[in-house]
Amino acid sequence: MKESGAILLVACYELGHQPLAVAWPAAFLEREGYRPAVMDVSVEPFDAERVQRARVVLISVPMHTALRLGVTVAERVRAVNPACHVAFFGLYATLNTEHLLAGPADSVLSGEVEAALVGLVRRLEAGADSTTASRARSLPVLEKLSFPVPSRAQLPSLKKYARLERDDGQELVAYVEASRGCKHLCRHCPIPPVYGGRFFVVPVEVLLADVRQQVEAGATHVTFGDPDFLNGPGHALAVARALHGEFPRLTFDFTAKIEHLLRHRERLPELARLGASFIVSAAESLSDTVLAHLEKGHTRTDIETAVRLVSAAGMTLRPTWVPFTPWTTLDDYRELLEFVETCGLVDAIDPVQFSIRLLIPPGSLLLESAALRPFLGDLVKNQFHHAWTHPDPRMEALHREVSAAVARAADGREDGAATYQRVRELADRAAGVAPRAFTTPARDRKRPPRLTEPWFC
């Protein structure tokens, strides 16, 4: 198992970033003397020769899109190399354990998995029977790890991944995590069923070393991929200060809950001075009814306050939304669009956000909700989510129309403001009212910084 390529790590999709979820397992395996190969099918073709050499194929599925791609990859792996051991790891692995173990997977792992992956390889290396040793239902691994610096040498160049659009130019982006897991239990999120309210921090020196190697590769901006950078605010500030101390011209973005932006409002100006240029926050909805069903921990008023606080601190808030839920009314949807324009957020929101439909994977905490049951359908097994139906047929039709319009606009690289106007017209038409007036901004206007990959699932 120690020969080069006997272990193959496969990344399927990681939000357009160079896949950290593969770089870390590679580092753990290399620390133990293994020489894994790496393949990222999101930016390079499926390599049958690498698959044929592998005795173990480890497929990373940190999100829903990656899982659907990963199952297809596993089927191709089986066709090329039926004797190899196939393991799925990541958030969406354990959530779909039953389906995966009944199909393409020999093993399923999630949580803090890197040491567990090394353990799996060792058992197989020692001659453990692949079927009896690892076809058990896998519980998430939740134990503190000793992190090496992620191994990125075999990964495709940063040039193949999402870039930062800023000042009419594009820049290479580093991707790191200062923490993993989350201490919150939002009901629609895939993290709580796996981490159960726990999170783990990455040592500052490890993170800095990872940034250093990506800066050397040309990165001028860093995305912190933590589910919530402010879960540990003291650690977050220590990381930001250390980053700015070594790379004073480097900028960064991070994700944080609305409630954390309010709770730590006094820290926002310092984060801006240290290089933070924008913040992503899962606002999800302006409806307090919807927010209560999701147990988001914030209200519409909190969202409005967060927009003002982040702007006053010198940064841009880029809220993300789940505008199609069983409880969202057509009036709610139109009010959201009005809010986006009134708050000057049209250029801060990627149009795909207006089409996002609530995803309910197996194991979701929402499945425990009595409020969801009247709308809940069967598990769509090959798509890894539960179907649900909106009580208002107009909202179902609007979702289809908005999704199609957004997809066409993305393919045609349409100005986001024009797409926003198109979505507004669809919503007004669904409500049976005349479209509201909207003046599309000039194409040469100054836009806030953004990443070129807008998808979030």
C-alpha positions in Angstrom: 0.0 0.0 0.0 3.0 2.3 0.3 3.8 2.3 -3.4 3.0 5.5 -5.3 -0.6 5.7 -6.4 -1.9 2.7 -4.4 -4.2 5.1 -2.7 -6.2 7.5 -4.9 -7.9 10.6 -3.4 -10.7 11.9 -5.5 -12.2 15.4 -5.3 -15.5 16.0 -7.0 -16.5 19.6 -6.3 -15.6 22.0 -3.5 -17.3 25.3 -4.4 -14.8 26.0 -7.1 -11.9 26.0 -4.7 -8.7 24.0 -4.8 -9.9 21.0 -2.7 -8.7 21.3 0.9 -10.9 18.2 1.7 -8.4 16.2 -0.3 -5.2 18.1 0.5 -5.6 17.3 4.2 -6.1 13.5 3.9 -3.1 13.5 1.5 -1.0 15.2 4.2 -2.1 12.7 6.9 -1.3 9.8 4.6 2.1 11.2 3.6 3.0 11.7 7.2 2.6 7.9 7.7 4.7 7.1 4.7 2.0 6.5 2.1 2.2 8.1 -1.4 -1.3 8.8 -2.5 -2.3 10.1 -5.9 -4.9 12.8 -6.3 -7.5 13.5 -8.9 -10.0 16.4 -9.1 -12.7 15.6 -11.5 -14.2 19.1 -11.2 -11.3 20.6 -13.3 -9.6 17.6 -14.9 -10.7 14.5 -16.7 -11.3 11.1 -15.1 -8.0 9.3 -15.3 -8.5 5.5 -15.8 -4.8 4.8 -15.5 -4.6 6.3 -12.0 -7.7 4.3 -11.0 -6.3 1.0 -12.3 -3.2 1.5 -10.1 -5.2 2.1 -7.0 -6.0 -0.4 -4.3 -8.0 2.1 -2.3 -10.1 5.0 -3.8 -11.2 7.7 -1.3 -13.9 10.0 -2.7 -14.5 13.3 -1.0 -18.2 14.4 -0.7 -18.4 17.6 1.4 -21.6 18.8 -0.3 -24.6 17.6 -2.2 -23.2 18.4 -5.7 -20.0 16.5 -4.8 -22.0 13.5 -3.7 -24.0 13.2 -6.9 -20.8 13.5 -8.9 -19.0 11.2 -6.6 -21.5 8.3 -7.1 -20.9 8.6 -10.9 -17.2 8.6 -10.3 -17.5 5.5 -8.1 -19.4 3.6 -10.8 -16.6 4.4 -13.3 -14.0 3.3 -10.7 -15.9 0.0 -10.3 -15.9 -0.5 -14.1 -12.2 0.1 -14.4 -11.0 -1.5 -11.2 -13.7 -3.7 -9.6 -11.3 -5.1 -6.9 -10.3 -1.8 -5.3 -11.8 -0.6 -2.0 -14.1 2.5 -2.5 -14.7 4.8 0.5 -16.8 8.0 0.6 -15.9 10.6 3.2 -17.3 14.1 4.0 -20.5 15.7 5.3 -22.8 14.0 2.8 -21.3 10.6 3.2 -22.7 9.7 6.6 -26.0 11.4 5.8 -26.4 8.9 2.9 -24.7 5.9 4.5 -27.6 3.4 3.7 -27.7 4.3 0.0 -23.9 4.4 -0.5 -23.2 1.1 1.3 -26.0 -0.6 -0.7 -24.4 0.7 -3.9 -20.9 1.9 -4.8 -19.3 2.2 -1.3 -17.3 -0.2 0.8 -16.8 2.4 3.6 -18.4 5.7 4.7 -16.8 8.2 7.0 -17.5 11.8 8.1 -16.5 14.4 10.7 -12.8 14.7 11.6 -12.0 11.8 9.2 -8.3 12.1 8.3 -6.9 9.8 11.0 -9.8 7.4 10.4 -8.8 7.2 6.7 -5.3 6.4 7.7 -6.7 3.7 10.0 -8.8 2.2 7.2 -5.8 2.1 4.9 -3.8 0.3 7.6 -6.5 -2.3 8.1 -6.7 -3.0 4.4 -2.9 -3.1 4.2 -2.8 -5.6 7.0 -5.2 -7.9 5.0 -8.5 -7.1 6.6 -11.4 -8.4 4.5 -12.8 -5.3 2.7 -16.4 -6.4 3.0 -16.6 -7.6 6.6 -14.2 -5.1 8.0 -15.8 -1.9 6.7 -19.4 -2.3 5.6 -20.6 -1.3 9.0 -22.7 1.8 9.5 -20.2 4.5 10.2 -20.8 7.1 12.9 -19.2 10.5 12.5 -15.6 10.8 13.9 -15.5 13.7 16.4 -12.0 13.8 17.9 -9.3 16.4 17.9 -6.6 15.8 15.3 -2.9 16.8 15.1 -3.0 18.7 11.8 -0.1 18.6 9.4 0.1 21.3 6.7 -2.2 20.3 3.8 -0.4 18.7 0.9 -1.2 20.6 -2.3 1.7 19.6 -4.5 -0.3 17.2 -6.6 -3.4 19.3 -6.9 -4.2 21.2 -10.1 -3.0 24.8 -10.2 -4.9 27.6 -8.5 -5.4 29.0 -12.0 -8.0 26.3 -12.6 -10.2 27.4 -9.7 -12.5 30.2 -8.8 -11.0 33.7 -8.8 -11.6 37.0 -7.1 -13.2 39.6 -9.2 -12.1 43.0 -8.0 -11.5 46.4 -9.7 -12.3 45.0 -13.2 -9.6 42.3 -12.8 -9.4 38.7 -11.6 -7.0 37.3 -8.9 -6.0 33.9 -7.7 -7.6 32.8 -4.4 -6.3 30.6 -1.6 -8.7 28.5 0.3 -8.2 27.5 4.0 -10.1 26.6 7.1 -9.4 28.0 10.6 -12.0 25.7 12.1 -14.2 22.8 11.2 -17.7 21.9 12.3 -20.1 24.4 14.0 -21.5 25.0 17.4 -24.9 25.8 16.1 -27.8 23.6 15.2 -29.6 25.3 12.3 -32.2 22.7 11.3 -31.7 22.8 7.5 -27.8 22.6 7.6 -26.0 19.4 6.9 -23.4 20.1 9.5 -25.4 19.6 12.8 -26.4 15.9 12.0 -22.7 15.2 11.7 -21.0 17.5 14.2 -23.8 17.8 16.7 -22.8 21.3 17.8 -19.1 20.7 18.1 -16.3 22.5 16.2 -12.5 22.1 16.1 -9.9 24.8 15.5 -6.9 24.5 13.3 -3.6 25.8 14.8 -2.6 29.2 13.6 0.9 28.0 12.5 -0.6 25.3 10.4 -3.0 27.7 8.7 -0.3 30.2 8.1 1.9 27.6 6.5 -1.0 26.6 4.2 -1.6 30.2 3.2 2.2 30.6 2.6 2.3 27.9 0.0 -0.7 29.2 -1.8 0.6 32.8 -1.8 3.8 31.4 -3.3 1.5 29.9 -6.0 0.2 33.3 -6.8 -2.8 33.8 -4.5 -3.5 37.4 -3.4 -6.8 36.7 -1.5 -7.8 34.1 1.0 -11.2 32.5 1.4 -11.8 31.1 4.9 -14.1 28.1 4.3 -15.1 27.7 7.9 -18.8 27.0 8.3 -18.6 30.0 10.7 -15.4 31.9 11.1 -16.7 33.5 14.3 -17.6 30.3 16.1 -14.4 31.0 18.1 -14.0 34.8 17.8 -10.7 34.9 19.7 -9.2 32.3 17.5 -10.5 34.1 14.4 -8.9 37.4 15.4 -5.7 35.6 16.2 -5.7 34.1 12.8 -6.5 37.4 11.1 -3.8 39.3 13.0 -1.2 36.7 12.2 -2.2 36.6 8.5 -2.0 40.4 8.3 1.3 40.4 10.1 2.9 38.2 7.6 1.0 39.2 4.5 -0.1 42.8 5.0 -1.4 43.2 1.4 -3.4 40.0 1.4 -7.2 40.3 1.6 -9.7 37.7 2.8 -13.3 36.8 3.0 -15.1 34.7 5.6 -18.5 33.2 6.5 -20.4 34.1 9.7 -23.9 33.9 11.1 -26.0 37.0 11.3 -26.2 36.6 15.1 -22.4 36.5 15.3 -22.0 39.7 13.3 -24.3 41.4 15.8 -22.7 39.8 18.9 -19.2 40.7 17.7 -20.0 44.0 16.1 -17.1 45.7 17.9 -14.6 43.3 16.1 -15.8 44.1 12.6 -13.8 47.3 12.1 -10.6 45.5 13.1 -11.3 42.6 10.8 -11.7 45.2 8.0 -8.4 46.8 8.9 -6.7 43.4 8.8 -7.9 42.8 5.2 -11.4 41.4 5.3 -13.1 42.7 2.1 -16.5 40.9 2.3 -18.5 38.5 4.5 -20.8 35.8 3.4 -23.8 35.1 5.8 -26.6 32.7 5.5 -29.5 35.1 5.9 -31.8 32.5 4.3 -35.1 34.5 4.6 -36.7 37.8 5.6 -39.7 35.9 7.0 -39.5 35.5 10.8 -41.8 32.5 10.4 -39.4 30.7 8.0 -36.4 31.7 10.2 -38.1 30.2 13.2 -38.8 26.9 11.4 -35.1 26.8 10.4 -34.0 27.8 13.9 -31.5 30.3 12.4 -31.1 32.3 15.6 -31.8 35.7 13.9 -34.7 37.8 12.7 -35.4 40.1 9.8 -34.4 43.1 11.9 -31.1 41.4 12.7 -30.4 41.0 9.0 -31.1 44.7 8.4 -28.8 45.6 11.3 -26.0 43.3 10.0 -26.1 44.9 6.6 -25.6 48.3 8.2 -22.9 47.2 10.6 -20.8 45.4 7.9 -21.1 48.4 5.6 -20.1 50.9 8.3 -17.0 48.8 9.1 -15.9 49.1 5.5 -16.8 45.7 4.1 -19.5 44.2 2.0 -22.1 41.7 3.3 -23.0 39.1 0.7 -26.1 37.4 2.2 -27.1 34.0 0.9 -30.8 32.9 0.7 -33.1 29.9 0.6 -36.0 31.7 -0.9 -38.1 28.6 -1.7 -39.3 26.8 1.4 -42.7 25.2 2.2 -43.4 28.3 4.4 -42.3 31.1 2.1 -45.2 33.0 0.6 -45.2 34.7 -2.8 -45.4 38.0 -0.9 -42.3 37.0 1.1 -40.4 36.3 -2.1 -41.4 39.6 -3.7 -40.5 41.4 -0.4 -37.0 39.8 -0.5 -36.4 41.2 -4.0 -37.5 44.6 -2.9 -35.2 44.4 0.2 -32.2 43.5 -2.0 -32.7 46.7 -4.1 -33.6 49.0 -1.2 -30.4 47.9 0.7 -28.2 48.3 -2.4 -27.4 44.6 -2.5 -28.2 43.8 -6.1 -24.5 43.5 -7.0 -23.7 41.7 -3.7 -25.9 38.7 -4.4 -25.2 36.2 -7.1 -28.5 35.6 -9.0 -28.4 31.9 -8.3 -29.4 32.8 -4.7 -32.9 33.8 -5.9 -33.5 30.2 -7.1 -32.3 28.1 -4.2 -34.8 25.6 -3.0 -34.7 24.1 0.5 -32.7 20.8 0.4 -33.6 18.1 2.8 -31.0 15.3 2.8 -31.4 12.1 4.8 -30.6 12.7 8.4 -31.6 16.4 8.3 -32.8 17.8 11.6 -35.8 19.2 9.6 -37.2 15.7 9.3 -38.0 16.0 13.0 -40.2 19.1 12.4 -44.0 18.7 12.7 -44.3 21.9 10.6 -42.6 20.1 7.6 -44.7 16.9 7.6 -47.7 18.3 5.6 -45.4 19.1 2.7 -42.9 16.3 2.9 -42.6 13.6 0.2 -40.5 10.5 -0.3 -36.7 10.3 -0.3 -35.5 10.6 -3.9 -32.8 8.0 -3.5 -30.7 8.6 -6.5 -30.7 12.4 -5.9 -30.1 12.2 -2.1 -32.9 14.4 -0.8 -36.5 14.3 0.3 -39.0 15.8 -2.0 -41.4 18.4 -0.8 -44.3 20.3 -2.3 -45.2 24.0 -1.7 -48.8 24.6 -0.8 -49.0 27.4 -3.3 -48.7 26.1 -6.9 -47.6 29.6 -8.0 -44.4 29.1 -5.9 -43.7 25.8 -7.5 -44.1 27.3 -11.0 -42.0 30.4 -10.0 -39.2 28.2 -8.8 -39.0 26.4 -12.1 -39.1 29.7 -14.0 -36.5 31.5 -11.9 -34.2 28.5 -12.0 -34.3 28.3 -15.8 -33.9 32.1 -16.1 -30.9 32.1 -13.8 -29.2 29.2 -15.5 -29.6 30.8 -19.0 -28.3 34.1 -17.6 -25.2 32.4 -16.1 -24.5 30.6 -19.4 -24.7 33.9 -21.2 -22.7 35.8 -18.6 -25.5 38.3 -18.2 -25.0 41.3 -15.9 -26.3 40.2 -12.5 -28.5 43.4 -12.2 -30.3 42.4 -15.5 -30.9 38.9 -14.1 -32.2 40.4 -10.9 -34.7 42.5 -13.0 -35.8 39.4 -14.9 -36.4 37.5 -11.6 -38.5 40.5 -10.3 -40.6 40.5 -13.4 -41.3 36.7 -13.0 -42.3 37.2 -9.4 -44.6 40.1 -10.2 -46.2 38.2 -13.0 -46.8 35.3 -10.7 -48.5 37.6 -8.3 -50.7 39.0 -11.1 -49.3 42.6 -10.8 -47.5 44.9 -13.2 -43.7 44.6 -13.0 -42.2 47.2 -10.8 -39.8 49.8 -12.2 -36.1 49.1 -11.9 -33.3 51.0 -13.6 -30.4 48.7 -14.5 -27.1 50.2 -13.3 -24.5 51.2 -15.8 -22.3 48.3 -17.0 -19.1 50.2 -16.0 -20.2 50.7 -12.4 -17.9 49.8 -9.6 -19.0 46.4 -8.1 -18.1 44.9 -4.8 -15.5 42.1 -4.8 -16.8 38.6 -5.4 -15.7 35.1 -6.2 -16.4 33.8 -9.7 -18.0 30.6 -8.4 -21.5 31.5 -7.1 -22.8 28.1 -6.1 -23.4 27.1 -2.5 -24.4 23.5 -2.3 
